[in-house]
Amino acid sequence: MARISALHLLTIFIFFSIITIQVTYGDEEFQFVKAINPTALKMKQEKLSHFRFYWHDILSGKAPTSVMVVPPPKTASFTGFGAVNMIDNPLTLGPNLSTKVVGRAQGFYASASQEEVGLLMTMNFAFTEGKYNGSTITVLGRNPVFNKVREMPVIGGSGDFRFSRGYAQATTYFFDPKSGDAVVEYNVFVMHY
């Protein structure tokens, strides 16, 4: 009978060790989902907060906060269907731009309707003041701009608004048809931890 050398034994030992490690720990490496306890994320009691601020969409002047990045096709309807504007709009406590700025609305809106002026709104309310400085609320929804009050869902957020949900109501405070500038009052109701 052939003798097994020490080198062969070492090779066999290493081979079986690697297989054992892969079988024992390999499933964790490819695990898709696992349940965790919410306290591990330091989640507190859920609460409802109401935010009220004014959204300034400025298309005119030397420093616009809303810029058309995709114009509508030449064959577009009266709604401007297909147009896309990128925004970095100030959020203020009052309807005048001179009031305190509490954040920025950053994202885009697009003309998504051929029948009415209806926008797809995709934006983050990025707060820069107070308790929620550095946190964001994300809104994604339909905005039929000529309705008196429009409602869009809050789909999440970051910072203090992780796991948030709720809705935003928009009401036009001022609109200049010549320049396209607008001031919109937002009332945002958010469930968050």
N, CA and C of each residue as an Amber inpcrd file, in Angstrom:
protein
   579
   0.8410000  -1.1720000   0.0000000   0.0000000   0.0000000   0.0000000
   0.8820000   1.2280000   0.0000000   0.4900000   2.2110000  -0.8010000
   1.3100000   3.4050000  -0.9470000   1.2110000   4.2540000   0.3070000
   2.3290000   4.8320000   0.6340000   2.3510000   5.7200000   1.8020000
   1.8990000   7.1230000   1.3980000   1.1400000   7.7200000   2.2650000
   0.6890000   9.0930000   2.0250000   1.6950000  10.0040000   2.6850000
   2.2180000  10.8940000   1.9040000   3.2370000  11.7980000   2.4310000
   2.5760000  12.9160000   3.2410000   3.3650000  13.5810000   4.0090000
   2.8970000  14.6980000   4.8230000   2.3640000  15.8230000   3.9300000
   2.9740000  16.0060000   2.7770000   2.5320000  17.0440000   1.8550000
   1.1350000  16.7320000   1.3340000   0.8720000  15.4310000   1.0110000
  -0.4570000  15.0400000   0.5590000  -1.4870000  15.2410000   1.6660000
  -1.1290000  14.8740000   2.9000000  -2.0480000  15.0650000   4.0220000
  -2.3640000  16.5520000   4.2360000  -1.3490000  17.3920000   4.1220000
  -1.5580000  18.8280000   4.2760000  -2.4650000  19.3680000   3.1670000
  -2.2680000  18.9040000   1.9450000  -3.0990000  19.3340000   0.8150000
  -4.5440000  18.9020000   1.0170000  -4.7590000  17.6630000   1.4570000
  -6.1110000  17.1630000   1.7050000  -6.7570000  17.9460000   2.8430000
  -6.0100000  18.2270000   3.9040000  -6.5380000  18.9940000   5.0320000
  -6.9730000  20.3960000   4.5960000  -6.1440000  21.0750000   3.8360000
  -6.4690000  22.4270000   3.3550000  -7.6930000  22.3760000   2.4500000
  -7.7850000  21.4070000   1.5620000  -8.9140000  21.2600000   0.6400000
 -10.2190000  21.1130000   1.4110000 -10.2460000  20.1930000   2.3890000
 -11.4610000  19.9920000   3.1700000 -11.7730000  21.1910000   4.0730000
 -10.7670000  21.8830000   4.5400000 -10.9920000  23.0830000   5.3490000
 -11.6750000  24.1680000   4.5260000 -11.2150000  24.3610000   3.2970000
 -11.8140000  25.3710000   2.4230000 -13.2610000  24.9970000   2.1130000
 -13.5310000  23.7420000   1.8250000 -14.9030000  23.3020000   1.5430000
 -15.7800000  23.5000000   2.7660000 -15.2840000  23.1780000   3.9460000
 -16.0470000  23.3390000   5.1770000 -16.3500000  24.8110000   5.4220000
 -15.3640000  25.6710000   5.2320000 -15.5790000  27.1020000   5.4240000
 -16.6260000  27.6020000   4.4340000 -16.5520000  27.1990000   3.1690000
 -17.5100000  27.6370000   2.1530000 -18.9190000  27.1520000   2.4870000
 -19.0430000  25.9030000   2.9170000 -20.3600000  25.3620000   3.2550000
 -20.9060000  26.0540000   4.5030000 -20.0600000  26.2800000   5.5070000
 -20.5020000  26.8650000   6.7630000 -20.8370000  28.3420000   6.6280000
 -19.9810000  29.1080000   5.9470000 -20.1580000  30.5550000   5.8920000
 -20.6200000  31.0770000   4.5290000 -20.6640000  30.2310000   3.5490000
 -20.9990000  30.6640000   2.1940000 -22.4030000  31.1870000   2.0530000
 -23.3730000  30.6290000   2.7920000 -24.7610000  31.0790000   2.6790000
 -24.9130000  32.5250000   3.1340000 -24.1890000  32.9330000   4.1830000
 -24.2940000  34.3010000   4.6680000 -23.8190000  35.2890000   3.6140000
 -22.8530000  34.9260000   2.8550000 -22.3040000  35.8070000   1.8380000
 -23.3310000  36.1160000   0.7620000 -24.2350000  35.2040000   0.4730000
 -25.1990000  35.3690000  -0.6010000 -26.6300000  35.5460000  -0.0890000
 -26.7780000  35.8640000   1.1930000 -28.1100000  36.0310000   1.7500000
 -28.7520000  37.2910000   1.1720000 -29.9870000  37.1700000   0.6990000
 -30.6880000  38.2750000   0.0510000 -31.3540000  39.2050000   1.0570000
 -31.9860000  38.6540000   2.0640000 -32.7030000  39.4780000   3.0320000
 -32.6900000  38.7900000   4.3900000 -32.6770000  39.5990000   5.4300000
 -32.8250000  39.0420000   6.7720000 -33.5450000  40.0660000   7.6290000
 -34.3200000  39.5930000   8.5580000 -35.0780000  40.4590000   9.4530000
 -34.1430000  41.0690000  10.4900000 -34.3860000  42.3300000  10.8170000
 -33.6210000  42.9800000  11.8840000 -34.5900000  43.6670000  12.8270000
 -34.1650000  43.8600000  14.0310000 -34.9610000  44.5250000  15.0460000
 -34.8540000  46.0420000  14.8370000 -35.9880000  46.7710000  14.7450000
 -35.9240000  48.2260000  14.5360000 -35.0970000  48.9650000  15.5850000
 -35.0030000  48.4320000  16.7830000 -34.2010000  49.1130000  17.8040000
 -32.7170000  49.0960000  17.4530000 -32.3090000  48.1570000  16.6090000
 -30.9130000  48.1320000  16.1720000 -30.5700000  49.3790000  15.3570000
 -31.5750000  50.0000000  14.7310000 -31.3780000  51.2340000  13.9610000
 -31.7140000  52.4740000  14.7800000 -31.9240000  52.2820000  16.0790000
 -32.2410000  53.3710000  17.0090000 -33.4950000  54.1330000  16.5770000
 -34.4900000  53.3980000  16.0910000 -35.7530000  54.0130000  15.6800000
 -36.5830000  54.3090000  16.9220000 -37.0860000  55.5420000  16.9890000
 -37.8820000  55.9730000  18.1290000 -39.3630000  55.8150000  17.7960000
 -40.2020000  56.3880000  18.6170000 -41.6500000  56.3970000  18.3800000
 -41.9380000  57.1600000  17.0920000 -42.7980000  56.6120000  16.2380000
 -43.1680000  57.2950000  15.0010000 -44.0550000  58.4950000  15.3240000
 -43.8400000  59.6030000  14.5860000 -44.6260000  60.8110000  14.8230000
 -45.0310000  61.4370000  13.4950000 -46.0130000  62.3130000  13.5450000
 -46.4930000  63.0420000  12.3800000 -46.0650000  64.4970000  12.5130000
 -45.3840000  65.0220000  11.4730000 -44.9630000  66.4260000  11.4660000
 -45.5900000  67.1320000  10.2690000 -45.9190000  68.4140000  10.4730000
 -46.4830000  69.2590000   9.4100000 -45.4830000  70.3720000   9.1200000
 -45.0240000  70.4300000   7.8650000 -44.1140000  71.4780000   7.4260000
 -44.8780000  72.4030000   6.4850000 -44.6450000  73.7130000   6.6250000
 -45.2480000  74.6880000   5.7180000 -44.1470000  75.6320000   5.2620000
 -43.9770000  75.7270000   3.9420000 -42.9730000  76.6300000   3.3860000
 -43.3810000  77.0090000   1.9730000 -42.6270000  77.9480000   1.4080000
 -42.9130000  78.4490000   0.0600000 -41.7720000  78.0720000  -0.8750000
 -42.1490000  77.5870000  -2.0370000 -41.2600000  77.0480000  -3.0760000
 -41.1830000  78.0970000  -4.1690000 -39.9850000  78.6040000  -4.4570000
 -39.7970000  79.6850000  -5.4290000 -39.1740000  79.1240000  -6.7090000
 -39.9650000  79.0630000  -7.7670000 -39.5040000  78.5640000  -9.0670000
 -39.1890000  79.7890000  -9.9330000 -37.9130000  80.0880000 -10.0810000
 -37.4780000  81.3080000 -10.7670000 -36.8370000  80.9310000 -12.0940000
 -37.5220000  81.2630000 -13.1880000 -37.0110000  80.9940000 -14.5310000
 -36.3620000  82.2200000 -15.1570000 -36.6470000  83.4030000 -14.6340000
 -36.1800000  84.6540000 -15.2280000 -34.9510000  85.1820000 -14.4990000
 -34.3810000  86.2580000 -15.0620000 -33.2820000  86.9660000 -14.4110000
 -31.9290000  86.3300000 -14.6550000 -30.9360000  86.8720000 -13.9350000
 -29.5380000  86.4440000 -14.1140000 -29.2150000  85.1500000 -13.3920000
 -29.9970000  84.8130000 -12.3680000 -29.7110000  83.6100000 -11.5720000
 -30.9700000  82.7560000 -11.4340000 -31.4460000  82.1470000 -12.5180000
 -32.6450000  81.3110000 -12.3990000 -32.3760000  80.0880000 -11.5170000
 -33.4360000  79.6440000 -10.8350000 -33.3090000  78.4380000 -10.0060000
 -33.9560000  77.2400000 -10.6880000 -34.5570000  77.4960000 -11.8570000
 -35.2010000  76.4540000 -12.6530000 -34.7500000  76.6490000 -14.0990000
 -34.1490000  75.6020000 -14.6700000 -33.5890000  75.6970000 -16.0130000
 -34.1340000  74.5640000 -16.8630000 -34.6550000  74.9020000 -18.0520000
 -35.1340000  73.8700000 -18.9580000 -33.9200000  73.1380000 -19.5430000
 -33.8610000  71.8290000 -19.3050000 -32.7460000  71.0270000 -19.8190000
 -33.1470000  70.2030000 -21.0410000 -34.4520000  69.9930000 -21.2020000
 -34.9760000  69.3220000 -22.3890000 -36.1850000  70.1240000 -22.8720000
 -36.0820000  70.7410000 -24.0460000 -37.2380000  71.4780000 -24.5530000
 -38.2840000  70.5140000 -25.1120000 -39.5280000  70.9680000 -25.2050000
 -40.5530000  70.0940000 -25.7940000 -40.3040000  69.9570000 -27.2940000
 -40.7240000  68.8630000 -27.8900000 -40.5720000  68.7290000 -29.3410000
 -41.4170000  69.7860000 -30.0560000 -41.0460000  70.0810000 -31.2760000
 -41.7700000  71.1030000 -32.0490000 -43.2410000  70.7390000 -32.2340000
 -43.5400000  69.4570000 -32.2080000 -44.9190000  69.0000000 -32.4060000
 -45.6910000  68.8670000 -31.0930000 -45.1110000  69.3540000 -29.9880000
 -45.7550000  69.2090000 -28.6760000 -47.0720000  69.9770000 -28.6250000
 -47.9330000  69.5090000 -27.7760000 -49.2230000  70.1770000 -27.5720000
 -49.0170000  71.4670000 -26.7880000 -50.0920000  72.1960000 -26.5270000
 -50.0370000  73.4550000 -25.7720000 -49.4990000  73.2460000 -24.3600000
 -49.4450000  72.0140000 -23.9100000 -48.9900000  71.7260000 -22.5440000
 -47.4740000  71.7000000 -22.4150000 -46.7640000  71.7460000 -23.5360000
 -45.3090000  71.6420000 -23.4760000 -44.8490000  70.2290000 -23.2070000
 -45.6990000  69.2670000 -23.5430000 -45.4160000  67.8490000 -23.2780000
 -43.9950000  67.4800000 -23.7030000 -43.2390000  66.9170000 -22.7700000
 -41.8730000  66.4860000 -23.0360000 -40.8010000  67.4000000 -22.4640000
 -41.1760000  68.6050000 -22.0610000 -40.1940000  69.5360000 -21.4950000
 -39.7540000  69.0660000 -20.1070000 -38.4840000  69.2870000 -19.7990000
 -37.9290000  68.9130000 -18.4880000 -37.1470000  70.0880000 -17.9300000
 -37.4430000  70.4670000 -16.6720000 -36.7080000  71.5170000 -15.9730000
 -35.9790000  70.9310000 -14.7700000 -34.7110000  71.2880000 -14.6300000
 -33.9250000  70.9400000 -13.4500000 -34.0680000  72.0990000 -12.4680000
 -34.2570000  71.7730000 -11.1700000 -34.4990000  72.8300000 -10.1860000
 -33.5480000  72.7610000  -8.9930000 -33.2850000  73.9420000  -8.4560000
 -32.6200000  74.1260000  -7.1680000 -33.3030000  75.3350000  -6.5300000
 -34.5720000  75.1560000  -6.1930000 -35.4430000  76.2510000  -5.7610000
 -35.3420000  76.4960000  -4.2570000 -35.2660000  77.7810000  -3.8670000
 -35.2680000  78.0780000  -2.4320000 -36.6230000  77.7790000  -1.7950000
 -36.5690000  77.3290000  -0.5510000 -37.7540000  77.1170000   0.2860000
 -37.6920000  78.1530000   1.3950000 -38.7280000  78.9810000   1.4950000
 -38.7160000  80.0610000   2.4760000 -39.9020000  79.9480000   3.4290000
 -39.7960000  80.6270000   4.5700000 -40.8740000  80.6080000   5.5600000
 -42.0840000  81.4070000   5.1100000 -41.8680000  82.4320000   4.3170000
 -42.9670000  83.2620000   3.8310000 -42.9870000  83.3010000   2.3170000
 -44.0200000  83.9220000   1.7460000 -44.1470000  83.9410000   0.2880000
 -43.1480000  84.8450000  -0.4250000 -42.5100000  85.7640000   0.3060000
 -41.5150000  86.6380000  -0.3010000 -40.1440000  85.9950000  -0.2240000
 -39.3690000  86.1530000  -1.2780000 -38.0300000  85.5610000  -1.3300000
 -37.1070000  86.1410000  -0.2620000 -37.4780000  87.3070000   0.2680000
 -36.6580000  87.9560000   1.2940000 -36.8290000  87.3130000   2.6700000
 -37.8240000  86.4240000   2.8410000 -38.0000000  85.7550000   4.1380000
 -36.9480000  84.6690000   4.3010000 -36.8560000  84.1300000   5.4930000
 -35.8040000  83.1780000   5.8300000 -35.8550000  81.9310000   4.9410000
 -34.7010000  81.5700000   4.3710000 -34.5730000  80.3540000   3.5670000
 -34.3100000  79.1940000   4.5220000 -35.1490000  78.1360000   4.4340000
 -35.0100000  76.9830000   5.3270000 -34.5300000  75.7340000   4.5990000
 -34.3950000  75.8420000   3.2750000 -33.9270000  74.6880000   2.5100000
 -33.9980000  74.9410000   1.0240000 -33.7790000  73.8630000   0.2700000
 -33.8190000  73.9130000  -1.1910000 -34.6420000  72.7340000  -1.6960000
 -35.3840000  72.9830000  -2.7830000 -36.0650000  71.8960000  -3.4970000
 -35.1670000  71.5600000  -4.6770000 -34.5980000  70.3700000  -4.6570000
 -33.6520000  69.9730000  -5.6980000 -34.1670000  68.7430000  -6.4150000
 -34.1680000  68.8050000  -7.7480000 -34.6560000  67.6950000  -8.5560000
 -35.0530000  68.1850000  -9.9280000 -36.1900000  67.6810000 -10.4150000
 -36.6710000  68.1290000 -11.7160000 -38.1820000  67.9820000 -11.7930000
 -38.7690000  68.6970000 -12.7410000 -40.1600000  68.4640000 -13.0950000
 -40.2420000  68.3880000 -14.6120000 -41.1910000  67.5880000 -15.0750000
 -41.3430000  67.3510000 -16.5030000 -42.8110000  67.4420000 -16.8840000
 -43.0650000  68.0090000 -18.0450000 -44.4290000  68.0730000 -18.5510000
 -44.8050000  66.6800000 -19.0570000 -45.7320000  66.0350000 -18.3470000
 -46.0310000  64.6230000 -18.6100000 -47.4450000  64.3820000 -19.1020000
 -48.1410000  65.4420000 -19.4980000 -49.5150000  65.2850000 -19.9600000
 -49.7110000  66.0180000 -21.2860000 -50.4700000  65.4020000 -22.1710000
 -50.7960000  66.0390000 -23.4440000 -52.1510000  66.7360000 -23.4010000
 -52.9260000  66.4740000 -22.3440000 -54.2870000  66.9930000 -22.2430000
 -54.3910000  68.2380000 -21.3650000 -53.5240000  68.3520000 -20.3580000
 -53.5310000  69.4940000 -19.4400000 -52.0930000  69.7470000 -19.0090000
 -51.8690000  70.8800000 -18.3520000 -50.5260000  71.1310000 -17.8430000
 -50.3810000  70.3000000 -16.5660000 -49.8130000  69.1300000 -16.7290000
 -49.6120000  68.1950000 -15.6270000 -48.1470000  67.8070000 -15.5710000
 -47.5380000  68.0690000 -14.4340000 -46.1040000  67.8310000 -14.2840000
 -45.8230000  66.5660000 -13.4810000 -44.7600000  65.9030000 -13.8320000
 -44.1780000  64.8560000 -12.9910000 -43.1520000  65.5580000 -12.1160000
 -43.3680000  65.5570000 -10.7970000 -42.4680000  66.2250000  -9.8510000
 -41.5840000  65.1750000  -9.1880000 -40.2920000  65.3750000  -9.2620000
 -39.3190000  64.5000000  -8.6190000 -38.3250000  65.4050000  -7.9100000
 -38.4500000  65.5050000  -6.5820000 -37.5890000  66.4530000  -5.8730000
 -37.3680000  66.0490000  -4.4220000 -36.2530000  66.5460000  -3.9190000
 -35.9260000  66.4260000  -2.5060000 -36.0480000  67.7950000  -1.8730000
 -36.7420000  67.8590000  -0.7440000 -36.7170000  69.0670000   0.0650000
 -35.5260000  68.8960000   1.0030000 -34.4430000  69.5890000   0.6960000
 -33.2040000  69.4820000   1.4690000 -33.1650000  70.6370000   2.4670000
 -33.3460000  70.3130000   3.7460000 -33.4360000  71.3470000   4.7730000
 -32.0490000  71.8160000   5.2070000 -31.9310000  73.1250000   5.4260000
 -30.6440000  73.7330000   5.7880000 -30.6980000  74.4740000   7.1160000
 -31.8370000  74.4570000   7.7740000 -32.0110000  75.2020000   9.0200000
 -32.6510000  74.3370000  10.0940000 -32.3470000  74.6740000  11.3410000
 -33.0300000  74.0870000  12.4860000 -32.7230000  72.6270000  12.7270000
 -33.6500000  71.9870000  13.4070000 -33.5060000  70.6000000  13.8490000
 -33.2620000  69.6400000  12.6900000 -33.8470000  69.9320000  11.5260000
 -33.7700000  68.9970000  10.3980000 -32.6960000  69.3760000   9.3760000
 -31.7780000  70.2580000   9.7490000 -30.6700000  70.6410000   8.8810000
 -29.9070000  69.3880000   8.4310000 -29.7580000  69.2120000   7.1250000
 -29.0480000  68.0540000   6.5830000 -29.9460000  66.8830000   6.2290000
 -31.2200000  66.9360000   6.6090000 -32.1680000  65.8660000   6.2940000
 -32.9870000  66.2510000   5.0600000 -33.5310000  65.2410000   4.3830000
 -34.3310000  65.4970000   3.1870000 -35.6520000  64.7420000   3.2380000
 -36.6500000  65.3210000   2.5580000 -37.9350000  64.6620000   2.3110000
 -38.0620000  64.5340000   0.8020000 -38.4000000  63.3390000   0.3200000
 -38.4920000  63.0850000  -1.1190000 -39.9410000  63.0100000  -1.5640000
 -40.2550000  63.7830000  -2.6060000 -41.5940000  63.8260000  -3.1990000
 -41.4960000  63.3360000  -4.6380000 -42.4320000  62.4870000  -5.0150000
 -42.4990000  61.9950000  -6.3920000 -43.9720000  61.8390000  -6.7330000
 -44.4540000  62.6360000  -7.6870000 -45.8670000  62.5200000  -8.0070000
 -46.3100000  63.4380000  -9.1210000 -47.6090000  63.4120000  -9.3710000
 -48.2470000  64.1780000 -10.4360000 -48.7400000  65.5110000  -9.8890000
 -48.5030000  66.5810000 -10.6560000 -48.8810000  67.9200000 -10.2480000
 -49.6530000  68.6030000 -11.3760000 -51.0000000  68.5130000 -11.3680000
 -51.8030000  69.2480000 -12.3550000 -51.8650000  70.7200000 -11.9420000
 -50.9650000  71.5400000 -12.4520000 -50.6540000  72.8510000 -11.8880000
 -51.8140000  73.8420000 -11.8440000 -52.8460000  73.6770000 -12.6660000
 -53.9480000  74.6310000 -12.6290000 -55.0590000  74.2210000 -11.6620000
 -54.9140000  73.0970000 -10.9810000 -55.8360000  72.7560000  -9.9020000
 -55.5060000  73.6370000  -8.6990000 -56.5170000  74.0060000  -7.9400000
 -56.2850000  74.8810000  -6.7790000 -55.3100000  74.2330000  -5.7920000
 -55.5600000  72.9920000  -5.4090000 -54.6840000  72.2630000  -4.4960000
 -54.2880000  70.9560000  -5.1700000 -52.9950000  70.6850000  -5.1870000
 -52.4860000  69.4330000  -5.7620000 -51.8520000  68.6030000  -4.6490000
 -52.0140000  67.2990000  -4.7390000 -51.4700000  66.4060000  -3.7180000
 -50.4910000  65.4350000  -4.3580000 -49.3220000  65.3230000  -3.7300000
 -48.2750000  64.4180000  -4.2140000 -47.7550000  63.5870000  -3.0420000
 -47.3810000  62.3440000  -3.3030000 -46.9030000  61.5050000  -2.1990000
 -45.4740000  61.8240000  -1.7670000 -45.2520000  61.7050000  -0.4720000
 -43.8950000  61.6870000   0.0900000 -43.4910000  60.2240000   0.0880000
 -42.4030000  59.9120000  -0.5930000 -42.0150000  58.5050000  -0.7550000
 -40.8280000  58.0890000   0.1120000 -40.2800000  59.0210000   0.8710000
 -39.1570000  58.6670000   1.7270000 -38.3730000  59.8930000   2.1140000
 -37.1430000  59.6490000   2.5210000 -36.2710000  60.7350000   2.9180000
 -34.9560000  60.2200000   3.4390000 -34.1710000  61.1320000   3.9650000
 -32.8730000  60.7590000   4.5230000 -32.6670000  61.4840000   5.8450000
 -31.6440000  61.0690000   6.5790000 -31.3780000  61.6780000   7.8810000
 -32.5130000  61.4010000   8.8420000 -33.1120000  62.4470000   9.3920000
 -34.2260000  62.2920000  10.3450000 -35.4980000  61.7770000   9.6720000
 -35.4940000  61.6890000   8.3420000 -36.6910000  61.2340000   7.6150000
 -36.5120000  59.8570000   6.9660000 -35.5730000  59.0600000   7.4660000
 -35.4710000  57.6730000   6.9980000 -36.7920000  56.9700000   7.3010000
 -37.2480000  56.1470000   6.3920000 -38.4960000  55.3890000   6.5270000
 -39.7390000  56.2850000   6.5430000 -39.6230000  57.5390000   6.0890000
 -40.7800000  58.4320000   6.1510000 -41.7800000  58.1500000   5.0340000
 -42.9950000  58.6290000   5.2700000 -44.0670000  58.5330000   4.2890000
 -45.0600000  59.6480000   4.5940000 -45.8670000  59.9920000   3.5860000
 -46.8450000  61.0400000   3.8060000 -47.2980000  61.6430000   2.4960000
 -47.6660000  62.9300000   2.5540000 -48.1060000  63.6000000   1.3360000
 -47.7910000  65.0880000   1.4300000 -47.7090000  65.7060000   0.2560000
 -47.4760000  67.1470000   0.1470000 -48.6320000  67.7610000  -0.6170000
 -49.1260000  68.8820000  -0.1230000 -50.1550000  69.6350000  -0.8310000
 -49.5330000  70.9320000  -1.3340000 -49.7330000  71.2060000  -2.6190000
 -49.1940000  72.4100000  -3.2410000 -50.3350000  73.3250000  -3.6600000
 -50.2040000  74.6090000  -3.3370000 -51.1810000  75.6280000  -3.7200000
 -50.4130000  76.8080000  -4.3100000 -50.7460000  77.1940000  -5.5270000
 -50.0470000  78.3130000  -6.1590000 -50.3920000  79.6110000  -5.4440000
 -49.3580000  80.3180000  -5.0130000 -49.5180000  81.6100000  -4.3540000
 -49.3890000  82.7370000  -5.3710000 -48.4550000  82.5820000  -6.3200000
 -48.1930000  83.5970000  -7.3280000 -47.6800000  82.9160000  -8.5940000
 -48.1390000  83.4040000  -9.7570000 -47.6350000  82.9160000 -11.0380000
 -47.5980000  84.0760000 -12.0280000 -46.4530000  84.2700000 -12.6610000
 -46.2890000  85.2950000 -13.6890000 -46.2600000  84.5960000 -15.0440000
 -47.3450000  84.6980000 -15.8410000 -47.3870000  83.9790000 -17.1190000
 -46.3390000  84.4510000 -18.1230000 -45.8720000  85.6950000 -17.9590000
 -44.8750000  86.2220000 -18.8930000 -43.5010000  85.5780000 -18.6710000
 -43.0580000  85.5240000 -17.4230000 -41.7260000  84.9740000 -17.1260000
 -41.7630000  83.4850000 -16.7840000 -42.9060000  83.0210000 -16.3130000
 -43.0150000  81.6410000 -15.8510000 -42.6560000  81.4810000 -14.3910000
 -42.2220000  82.5560000 -13.7380000 -41.8680000  82.4920000 -12.3150000
 -43.1080000  82.1530000 -11.4910000 -42.8930000  81.3740000 -10.4280000
 -44.0150000  80.9790000  -9.5740000 -43.5640000  80.8560000  -8.1270000
 -44.5100000  81.1030000  -7.2290000 -44.3290000  80.8410000  -5.7980000
 -45.4610000  79.9070000  -5.4060000 -45.0990000  78.7850000  -4.7940000
 -46.0830000  77.7690000  -4.4350000 -45.9680000  77.4790000  -2.9450000
 -47.1100000  77.5130000  -2.2640000 -47.1400000  77.1420000  -0.8490000
 -47.2180000  75.6240000  -0.7540000 -46.3260000  75.0340000   0.0320000
 -46.3320000  73.5930000   0.2780000 -46.6820000  73.3250000   1.7290000
 -47.6420000  72.4320000   1.9320000 -47.9530000  71.8770000   3.2480000
 -47.6250000  70.3970000   3.1600000 -46.6290000  69.9820000   3.9330000
 -46.1260000  68.6080000   3.8460000 -46.4050000  67.9110000   5.1750000
 -47.0800000  66.7720000   5.0920000 -47.4190000  65.9790000   6.2760000
 -46.6210000  64.6750000   6.2000000 -45.7640000  64.4610000   7.1930000
 -44.8030000  63.3690000   7.1300000 -44.8490000  62.5290000   8.3980000
 -45.0170000  61.2060000   8.2100000 -44.8400000  60.2520000   9.3060000
 -43.3620000  59.8570000   9.3120000 -42.7040000  60.0190000  10.4620000
 -41.2660000  59.6930000  10.5400000 -40.9070000  59.3260000  11.9770000
 -39.7000000  58.8290000  12.1370000 -39.2330000  58.3970000  13.4590000
 -38.3550000  59.4660000  14.0850000
